[in-house]
Amino acid sequence: MILISGRNLTLGYDGQPIISNLSFSVEQGDYLCIVGENGSGKSTFVRTVLGLVEPLGGEIVYKGGLRKNEIGYLPQQSGIQRDFPSSVMEVVLSGCLNRHRKLFGYSADEKNKALSALERLGMDGCRKASFQELSGGQQQRVLLCRALMATEKLIFLDEPVTGLDPKTSSELYSIVDSLNRSGITIMMVTHDIHPALNDARTILHLSHNGYFFGPKEKYFQSPMGRVFMKEAGHDHS
């Protein structure tokens, strides 16, 4: 079942196109990695899929009962996020604000869901801790819990391991892979070869010279895939 499809999309900002004639689809349970050089339109793609900007042409359709506000989003880390003066539990609960109907407080169901998410990612022992005192890897786990509060269907991650050491990055990728194996659809923007090579099923490579969209196996045999592998030091040609 398809959750998101883009048809003949032209993406850009201020009326200036960056990507033209882009078509793609995201199947339920898929693990899609979005790669490409800087300035190729990855950030614009993220903002368009999340419904924050309109495409300049074509259309994005949400299917399978998925709504825009049911996409769990893990943004790129920023200094503001790292210095968030809230408890871990407060940060996780804020993930349901976009669907929150009450003016004051959170429901018992929402609090239980937050605890369940923290347990799932091994962070339940830190629920009363200050978010800003956590390590970078712990913060990303908490923000992933926050994304889980918004969805049971699809999580969109934007460069999730930026600034993390290799061991912590590997641990985070393992968590994301386990979420995917549990049935959650994953979309991930990354510069890192690891998730594309090991975990992804489908690749979308955005380029100034067009794009590739298709299965991982075909991607790594394509000209774009070979360049990506060579730049990442995995050239087997």
BELBELWO-V585686 format. One record per residue. N is the residue number from 1. RES is the residue in three letters. SS is DSSP state (~ for helix, > for strand, _ for the rest). BURIAL is 1 if it has 16 or more other ideal C-beta (glycine too) atoms within 10 Angstrom, else 0. Layout:
n:N res:RES ss:SS burial:BURIAL
n:N res:RES ss:SS burial:BURIAL
//
This chain:
n:1 res:MET ss:_ burial:0
n:2 res:ILE ss:> burial:0
n:3 res:LEU ss:> burial:1
n:4 res:ILE ss:> burial:1
n:5 res:SER ss:> burial:1
n:6 res:GLY ss:> burial:1
n:7 res:ARG ss:> burial:0
n:8 res:ASN ss:> burial:0
n:9 res:LEU ss:> burial:1
n:10 res:THR ss:> burial:0
n:11 res:LEU ss:> burial:1
n:12 res:GLY ss:> burial:1
n:13 res:TYR ss:> burial:0
n:14 res:ASP ss:_ burial:0
n:15 res:GLY ss:_ burial:0
n:16 res:GLN ss:> burial:0
n:17 res:PRO ss:> burial:1
n:18 res:ILE ss:> burial:1
n:19 res:ILE ss:> burial:1
n:20 res:SER ss:> burial:1
n:21 res:ASN ss:> burial:0
n:22 res:LEU ss:> burial:1
n:23 res:SER ss:> burial:0
n:24 res:PHE ss:> burial:1
n:25 res:SER ss:> burial:1
n:26 res:VAL ss:> burial:1
n:27 res:GLU ss:> burial:1
n:28 res:GLN ss:_ burial:1
n:29 res:GLY ss:_ burial:1
n:30 res:ASP ss:_ burial:1
n:31 res:TYR ss:> burial:1
n:32 res:LEU ss:> burial:1
n:33 res:CYS ss:> burial:1
n:34 res:ILE ss:> burial:1
n:35 res:VAL ss:> burial:1
n:36 res:GLY ss:> burial:1
n:37 res:GLU ss:_ burial:0
n:38 res:ASN ss:_ burial:0
n:39 res:GLY ss:_ burial:0
n:40 res:SER ss:_ burial:1
n:41 res:GLY ss:_ burial:1
n:42 res:LYS ss:~ burial:1
n:43 res:SER ss:~ burial:1
n:44 res:THR ss:~ burial:1
n:45 res:PHE ss:~ burial:1
n:46 res:VAL ss:~ burial:1
n:47 res:ARG ss:~ burial:0
n:48 res:THR ss:~ burial:1
n:49 res:VAL ss:~ burial:1
n:50 res:LEU ss:_ burial:1
n:51 res:GLY ss:_ burial:0
n:52 res:LEU ss:_ burial:0
n:53 res:VAL ss:_ burial:0
n:54 res:GLU ss:_ burial:0
n:55 res:PRO ss:_ burial:1
n:56 res:LEU ss:_ burial:1
n:57 res:GLY ss:> burial:0
n:58 res:GLY ss:> burial:1
n:59 res:GLU ss:> burial:0
n:60 res:ILE ss:> burial:1
n:61 res:VAL ss:> burial:0
n:62 res:TYR ss:> burial:1
n:63 res:LYS ss:_ burial:0
n:64 res:GLY ss:_ burial:0
n:65 res:GLY ss:_ burial:0
n:66 res:LEU ss:_ burial:1
n:67 res:ARG ss:_ burial:0
n:68 res:LYS ss:~ burial:0
n:69 res:ASN ss:~ burial:0
n:70 res:GLU ss:~ burial:1
n:71 res:ILE ss:> burial:1
n:72 res:GLY ss:> burial:1
n:73 res:TYR ss:> burial:1
n:74 res:LEU ss:> burial:1
n:75 res:PRO ss:_ burial:0
n:76 res:GLN ss:_ burial:0
n:77 res:GLN ss:_ burial:1
n:78 res:SER ss:_ burial:0
n:79 res:GLY ss:~ burial:0
n:80 res:ILE ss:~ burial:0
n:81 res:GLN ss:~ burial:0
n:82 res:ARG ss:~ burial:0
n:83 res:ASP ss:_ burial:0
n:84 res:PHE ss:_ burial:1
n:85 res:PRO ss:_ burial:0
n:86 res:SER ss:_ burial:0
n:87 res:SER ss:> burial:1
n:88 res:VAL ss:~ burial:1
n:89 res:MET ss:~ burial:1
n:90 res:GLU ss:~ burial:1
n:91 res:VAL ss:~ burial:1
n:92 res:VAL ss:~ burial:1
n:93 res:LEU ss:~ burial:1
n:94 res:SER ss:~ burial:1
n:95 res:GLY ss:~ burial:1
n:96 res:CYS ss:~ burial:1
n:97 res:LEU ss:~ burial:0
n:98 res:ASN ss:~ burial:0
n:99 res:ARG ss:~ burial:0
n:100 res:HIS ss:_ burial:0
n:101 res:ARG ss:_ burial:0
n:102 res:LYS ss:_ burial:0
n:103 res:LEU ss:_ burial:0
n:104 res:PHE ss:_ burial:0
n:105 res:GLY ss:_ burial:0
n:106 res:TYR ss:_ burial:1
n:107 res:SER ss:_ burial:0
n:108 res:ALA ss:~ burial:0
n:109 res:ASP ss:~ burial:0
n:110 res:GLU ss:~ burial:1
n:111 res:LYS ss:~ burial:0
n:112 res:ASN ss:~ burial:0
n:113 res:LYS ss:~ burial:1
n:114 res:ALA ss:~ burial:1
n:115 res:LEU ss:~ burial:0
n:116 res:SER ss:~ burial:0
n:117 res:ALA ss:~ burial:1
n:118 res:LEU ss:~ burial:1
n:119 res:GLU ss:~ burial:0
n:120 res:ARG ss:~ burial:1
n:121 res:LEU ss:_ burial:1
n:122 res:GLY ss:_ burial:0
n:123 res:MET ss:_ burial:1
n:124 res:ASP ss:~ burial:1
n:125 res:GLY ss:~ burial:0
n:126 res:CYS ss:~ burial:1
n:127 res:ARG ss:_ burial:1
n:128 res:LYS ss:_ burial:0
n:129 res:ALA ss:_ burial:0
n:130 res:SER ss:> burial:0
n:131 res:PHE ss:~ burial:1
n:132 res:GLN ss:~ burial:0
n:133 res:GLU ss:~ burial:0
n:134 res:LEU ss:_ burial:1
n:135 res:SER ss:_ burial:0
n:136 res:GLY ss:~ burial:1
n:137 res:GLY ss:~ burial:1
n:138 res:GLN ss:~ burial:1
n:139 res:GLN ss:~ burial:1
n:140 res:GLN ss:~ burial:1
n:141 res:ARG ss:~ burial:1
n:142 res:VAL ss:~ burial:1
n:143 res:LEU ss:~ burial:1
n:144 res:LEU ss:~ burial:1
n:145 res:CYS ss:~ burial:1
n:146 res:ARG ss:~ burial:1
n:147 res:ALA ss:~ burial:1
n:148 res:LEU ss:~ burial:1
n:149 res:MET ss:~ burial:1
n:150 res:ALA ss:_ burial:1
n:151 res:THR ss:_ burial:1
n:152 res:GLU ss:_ burial:0
n:153 res:LYS ss:_ burial:1
n:154 res:LEU ss:> burial:1
n:155 res:ILE ss:> burial:1
n:156 res:PHE ss:> burial:1
n:157 res:LEU ss:> burial:1
n:158 res:ASP ss:> burial:1
n:159 res:GLU ss:_ burial:1
n:160 res:PRO ss:_ burial:1
n:161 res:VAL ss:_ burial:1
n:162 res:THR ss:_ burial:0
n:163 res:GLY ss:_ burial:0
n:164 res:LEU ss:_ burial:1
n:165 res:ASP ss:_ burial:0
n:166 res:PRO ss:~ burial:0
n:167 res:LYS ss:~ burial:0
n:168 res:THR ss:~ burial:1
n:169 res:SER ss:~ burial:1
n:170 res:SER ss:~ burial:0
n:171 res:GLU ss:~ burial:1
n:172 res:LEU ss:~ burial:1
n:173 res:TYR ss:~ burial:1
n:174 res:SER ss:~ burial:0
n:175 res:ILE ss:~ burial:1
n:176 res:VAL ss:~ burial:1
n:177 res:ASP ss:~ burial:1
n:178 res:SER ss:~ burial:0
n:179 res:LEU ss:~ burial:1
n:180 res:ASN ss:~ burial:1
n:181 res:ARG ss:~ burial:0
n:182 res:SER ss:_ burial:0
n:183 res:GLY ss:_ burial:0
n:184 res:ILE ss:_ burial:1
n:185 res:THR ss:> burial:1
n:186 res:ILE ss:> burial:1
n:187 res:MET ss:> burial:1
n:188 res:MET ss:> burial:1
n:189 res:VAL ss:> burial:1
n:190 res:THR ss:_ burial:1
n:191 res:HIS ss:_ burial:1
n:192 res:ASP ss:_ burial:1
n:193 res:ILE ss:~ burial:1
n:194 res:HIS ss:~ burial:1
n:195 res:PRO ss:~ burial:1
n:196 res:ALA ss:~ burial:1
n:197 res:LEU ss:~ burial:0
n:198 res:ASN ss:~ burial:0
n:199 res:ASP ss:_ burial:1
n:200 res:ALA ss:_ burial:1
n:201 res:ARG ss:_ burial:0
n:202 res:THR ss:> burial:1
n:203 res:ILE ss:> burial:1
n:204 res:LEU ss:> burial:1
n:205 res:HIS ss:> burial:1
n:206 res:LEU ss:> burial:1
n:207 res:SER ss:> burial:1
n:208 res:HIS ss:_ burial:0
n:209 res:ASN ss:_ burial:0
n:210 res:GLY ss:> burial:0
n:211 res:TYR ss:> burial:1
n:212 res:PHE ss:> burial:1
n:213 res:PHE ss:> burial:1
n:214 res:GLY ss:> burial:0
n:215 res:PRO ss:> burial:0
n:216 res:LYS ss:~ burial:1
n:217 res:GLU ss:~ burial:0
n:218 res:LYS ss:~ burial:0
n:219 res:TYR ss:~ burial:1
n:220 res:PHE ss:_ burial:1
n:221 res:GLN ss:_ burial:0
n:222 res:SER ss:_ burial:0
n:223 res:PRO ss:~ burial:0
n:224 res:MET ss:~ burial:1
n:225 res:GLY ss:~ burial:1
n:226 res:ARG ss:~ burial:1
n:227 res:VAL ss:~ burial:0
n:228 res:PHE ss:~ burial:1
n:229 res:MET ss:~ burial:1
n:230 res:LYS ss:~ burial:0
n:231 res:GLU ss:~ burial:0
n:232 res:ALA ss:_ burial:0
n:233 res:GLY ss:_ burial:0
n:234 res:HIS ss:_ burial:0
n:235 res:ASP ss:_ burial:0
n:236 res:HIS ss:_ burial:0
n:237 res:SER ss:_ burial:0
//
